[in-house]
Amino acid sequence: MPHWTLHEGDALAILPTLPDDHVDLVLTDPPYNSGGRTQSDRTKVTARDKYVSGDAAHQLADFAGDNRDQRGYTAWLALILAECLRASRPGASLLVFTDWRQLPATSDALQAGGWLWRGIIPWHKPISRPRVGGFKAECEYLLWGSNGPVDATRNPVYLPGLYSASQPRGKSRKHITQKPVDLLSDLIKVCPPGGVVLDPFAGSGSTGVAAIESGYSFVGVEMTAHYAATARDRLAEAEALRFSAS
């Protein structure tokens, strides 16, 4: 039996079909919907235009869902996170990525979705571009929440409050906004041993790869067909390596 499931489709349609009380960690990287300051930005600029520099040599596929204004993003993400809460066991953790622009909106969505907000974890990105006359955009963030009180006896770990990791480059990069597997593997330690990890925005499957490599089961949702196919390939490869090593 595979230790992973990937659903292809809209998270708002698929999450309600998942059973109650079976997820131990929600670890996800939603489309940030950042940079859409004007209607033109939101309706004419693609995710690739926003997140990929003009001199990039790769031709990674675009992805959908990154054109909401801030109020729309907050309401939409709150609905997603509320469904994640329903599917989560009491005491489960939520870790959701965000950037500086959407940090307040993401914290609102987390709490509107019913999660207890427990803190902010900075992610330092060593490879980042300087800004003339100011500070580098060298950091993104994870917001940590929980489904009620945390039962530390299930997983008595002591984890750092700051992480540093570079995004994949070259042939290792499969997605425009891909997160490093080594970072995800460190974050996933907040999940109790043998638990289930859910990612409603699976992208190219990096969270699932980290979950499988770390001995967890994984449930993912991805609506962009290209990235869903990429994720399946990566998850199957990670599963095969896991069993060949055991």
Summary of the structure (lengths in Angstrom):
residues: 246
radius of gyration: 17.3
end to end distance: 15.0
largest distance: 55.2
contacts: 771
relative contact order: 0.21
helix: 37%
strand: 21%
